[in-house]
Amino acid sequence: MRDHDAQPVGGIARRLANILTSRGIEPTAQLTDPVEPIPALQAAQARIPARYQAAVADHPAVAAWVREVAQTGRPGIAGAPGIAQGRSLLIVGTTGTGKTYQAYGAIRSLLIAGVRLRWKATTAADLYAELRPRPGHDGERELMDLARCPLLIIDDLGAAKNSEWTEEITMRLINRRYNEMLPTLITTNLGMADLRAHVGDRVASRLTEMTDKVILDGPDRRRALAAERRRAAVTA
């Protein structure tokens, strides 16, 4: 992964922290699981993969983004905020650094904050598989539903095999969300130069403008956990 073109995480966190502070919001306050059940969070748990059902947005830049979205949504029923137009996040990192964890953590943190939230999540590979033309399936309707969804997770962008068709699908989806300024959480293993080569200049250009880039570094957490389990088994 090339990350030399990335915006420093500290810069993103500071920018969002300044916005929140100017609105009288404490940017470092932690969103933790509530003592009392939240119906929307309970409903969401059924749609969140089991591995991420306790995820929290604990990265400073992701947590700051959650705070900004939670405080700028349009008020709805009983004054609860809803998702409004806003910035997106491009979460970049090598395998196992916690990109998907942070994305689902952002969803859970928004729900904990009381945000009314309609959201969808897909991997890039599943997106193309689901939309591929086949008899009896309205892929166009499903694409438009994803394009209009108030908040969308696209996991592992750039990991699926590329073709002219996948590039067109990606362009239509990202362009619609770019035009409508709909928040999108995108994770990828690729730096922007490699991502541009995979999804095309038009998509990469829109991602550069619509997203703040968050870089996750460090070792592969999956391998670290596996090594820890092996050590525990040896000493048991």
N, C-alpha and C positions, 0 to 999 in steps of 0.2 A: 504493500500500500504506500502510495506517495502522499505525504501530508504537508509538503512544503508550501502548498498554496492555501492552507487553511487559516481561517481567522482564529487568533488565540482564544481559548476558552475563557480566560480571565476577562478579556475585553467584552465578550458577550454578557458574562455574568455581571460585570460592572455596569454596562449600559442598561440592562434590565433592572438591576438594583437601584440605579438612579431614577428610573421611571417610577418604580414602586415607591421609593422614598418620597418622591415629589407628590405622590398621592396619599401620603400618610400611612403606607403599608409597610410592615416590617418584612424586609426581603429575606431575612435569615430564619424566620419562624418555620419550624418543621411541621409538615402535615403528617400526622400519624393516624393509624386506624382508630376509629371512634369506639367509645365504650358502648354506646347505644347503636343498634343496627340501623343502617341506612338502606331503605328499600331499593333505591337505584343501584347502590353498590352491590347488594345481594343479588339483584337480577343480572348485573354485569359479570359477576363471578362465574356464572354458568357459561359465559361466552369467552372467558379468559382461559387460556391453556393452564392446566393444573400446575405446571412448573412456575407460572408467573402470578398465581393468585394471591401471593403475599408481597408482590413487587411494590416498591416505593420509588418515587423520583428523587433520589438522594444526591444526584450529581448537581452541583451548584447552578449550572446554566439551565439544566432541564427543570429544576425546582423553581428557578426564577421565571422561566417561561410559563409554568403552571400558574404561578401567582399572577402574572400579567393577564393571562387568559381568564382566570377566575374573577378578576376585578374589573375587566372591561366588557364582559358579556352584557347583552341586553337584558334588563330585568323582565321576568315573566311572572308566572303564578306565584303569589305570596312573596313577590320580590326576589325570588331566586334567580341568580344570573344564568344566562344561557350562552352558548358559543356564539361569538360574533366574528366579523372579519378580523384577520390578524396574521401575524408572522407564523411561519412554519419552521420546523427544525430538521436539519440533516445531521443525523447521528452517525459518525464515521468511526470505525475501529476495526482492528484485525479480529479474527475469529476468537470468540470466548471472552471478549472484554465487557460484555454486559449491555450491548446495544438494545436487544429486544426487551431485556429486563427494564431498562429505563423507559422505553416506549410504553409498555403496559403499566409501568409505575406511574407515568404521567396520566394515563386514563384513570387509574384508581385514585390518584391524588386529586384530580379534578372532581371526581364524584364525592370524595371525602370532604372537599371544600364546598359542597352543596350545589355544584354547577349542574344545570339540566343539560343532558348530553346525549345526543344521538351519534353513535360512532360505529365504524366498521374497521376491521383489520384483515389484511391479507398479506401473503408473501408474494413477491413478484412472480415466482414460478406458479403458484396457485392461481394468481390473477390471469395469467395467459392460458393456463389449462382450462379455467372456468369459462373464459370468453371465446375460446376457439370455436369456430362455427361447427355446428352439428345439428342434425334434424331435431325439431321439437324444442329447441332452446333459443330463447331471445337474448342473445349476447349483447345486443345494442341497448336494450332496456337495462340490463345489469350494469353495463359500463356507465350509463347516465346516472344510475342510482349511486354508484361509487363517486362519480364526478361531482354530484350535488351534496353528498353527505357532509354534515357540518364539521366532522373531524374524522380523518382517515389515517390509519397506519399502513404504510407500504414497507414491509420488512424485506431485507436482502435485495434491494434494487441493484441490478447488475450481476446477480448470481445465476440467473436463468440464461439459457442459450438465446443468443440474439438473432433476429432476422428482420427483414423489412416490415413484416406484419407486427412483430412485437414492438418495434420502434414506433410504428404508427399508433398502436394502442397506447403506449406510454405517452406519446406526444399529445394525443387527444385528452387523456386523463389529466395529465399535469397542466396542459394549457387551460382547460376548463377551470381547474382549481386556482390556477394563477390569476386568471381573469376575474374570478369571483372573490379572490383573496381569502380562500377558505384554509384554515389551519390544517397542515398535513405533517405527520411524523414519518420521516423516511430514514431507514437504516441501510447502511451499505458497508461493505469491506473495502470499497475502492476510494482512492483519492479522486479529486475532481478531474484531473487529466485523464485517468483511466475510465472514470464514469462517463466522461464526454465521449470517449472512443466507443463506449458500449451503447449508450442511449442516444447519441447524436448531439450535435451542437445546439439545436433548437431547445431540446429538453434541458441540457446542461445550462444554457443561458438563463432560462426561467428559474431553475433551481438556485442559481447563483444569486438572483435578485430576491426571490421569495423566502429563502431560508436563512436562518442563522446556523452556522456549522459548529457542531460540538464534537470534539475529538476525544475518544476513549482510548487510553493506552494501558500498558501493563501486560502481564502474562495472561495466558489462556486460563480463565477461571475454572473451566471444566476439567482441564488437565490437573490444575492445582488441587481441586477437590478430590479427584480420583487418586492422586498421590497421597493425599491426607488420609483417605480411607484405607489405602494399602498399608501405610505406616501404622494406623490404628489397629489393623488386623494382625500385624506382625507383633505388636506389643501387648495385644490382648491375652 
